[in-house]
Amino acid sequence: MLLSALVMVLNKNAVNSAMCMIVTLVSTAGLFILLEAYFLAILQVLVYAGAVMVLFLFIIMLLDVDKGNNYEYLKQKFAFFAQLLGFSLLFFLVFNSFSKIYLPTTELVQISNVGEAGTIAFSNTAKSFGQILFTKYMLPFQVIGFLLLVAMIGVIVISKKQSTDTEK
Amino acid sequence: MNFLDYIIPIFYALGMVSVFMTLCAYSVLAERKVCSLIQRRVGPNRAKIPIVGHIPILGKILTRLGIFHPAADGLKFLFKEEITPQHVRIGYYYLAPIVALAPALTTMVVLPFGRYIDVNGMVQPIALANIDVGILFILAVSSLGVYGIVLAGWASNSKYPFLGAIRSTAQMISYELAMGLSILPVFLWAASPGSDYGLSLFGVVQAQQGLWLIIWQPISALIFLVAIFAETNRLPFDMAESETDLVGGFHTEYGAFKFGMFFVAEYAHIIMGSALFVLLFLGGWHFLPGVADPWPDGLFGILCSTSWFLLKIFFMIFFFIWMRWSMPRFRYDHVMHLGWKILLPLAVANFVFYIFLIAFIDNLTY
């Protein structure tokens, strides 16, 4: 997984990168399975590998991004900042995991204590996900849904303005 | 953990794969035979294996039925010359058939195909892995199958396959939505309050002990059926191949065994699609609407339920083939129109309707 992620970032061919990203996503799902979070793993494959990446690949192949020559320009401009950001994130990650001084992180809660009614025992089934999503985490869930809706409308507005000939 | 505990699942899996591949091979034969039946021809009736084919009466009947043709076809694919065109992107060109076939075969892991009574007297499904999110697993893994087609089209590096791949990708993405929405009411129906089956396919089958779901939810069944036809790239929707305007579609540049793998993948998808339809809407291994489970306990009951399930799958495969030879192909924009402007709103409306209906029924009963 790390290897494919590395290849994904370093490869110059856009299709290769996309394929490596699919491998990365599927192996992340594999990690979820090893952690016995089957539902999460399946959603990972279903949403990211199954739907999002197909669209990525579709667009890459359709527009033939490889031929674009602004790659070098982009590289010079942003490489330094990207490297800085990446290394600082990596540093924080290592620092956080191995030192005694913890940065403030979100507290991991035993999920079985979360359900307000506590009607069902925690298991890795889809049912307990639903239970928690619609009781404790109702507000974040709704907010995320609303954000996605806003993003969707934004995309429609942008694409309407730019393209003159819309699909029938 | 015993050493034997690791070995036995492997044998189960191998058995399942071999049954599945045989089914694939013989559904190719069925395709040719049903086609010839519809077109008033005889169909394949010549291939003959030396010793078996020369048994006086039986051998002749078998030859006439074309029983040996799948073997001959398979061998032909194996021994043909492997041609790799000069202009292809070589790595992806070889990867594509594998990517096409693997998800089609992986989905069968969660497929329950029969039932047995365990020591506690509970009804249990027979499946390689009985996970509680079976349907999601099938949807997820079969959605990976589209990469096979995309990669094949792109790696072939010529125009017809590329067009075929693009069409097929767009089509599969659009029909996945309608398919997902059409099976939501099924699971709402099956997972009544208090049941602990969740999203498992076994729970759906158990919920159909009375009337089958095709009677309760005909619109979901119709949408799901159409979406399956689109997902498997079968004829009313075979935009990926469409040999009248795209030569051979995405596998134009493929020959010999690589083409054979695409071919097997297509039939594996058909079998999975029909198995899914049988499980969700035709009552799985239940006998008839209203007559749930007349099978006796023990081994005989297992055999009965499994073979009844297989019989239903055969009927669905026949239905697929029947449709192929009696429907004209849609034009591409018609396919998109049907998917986005008819099926998707219909699926949403159907879903909302069943939400209210199920809430109403629950209020009546509790």
Interface residues (C-beta under 8 A of the other chain):
Chain A: V15 M19 I22 Y38 F39 I42 L43 V45 L46 A49 G50 A51 V54 L55 L57 F58 M61 L62 T125 A126 K127 E167 K168
Chain B: Y92 I131 D132 V133 L136 F137 L139 A140 V141 S143 L144 V146 Y147 V150 W154 F162 A165 I166 T169 A170 M172 I173 E176 D196 G198 L199 D333 M336
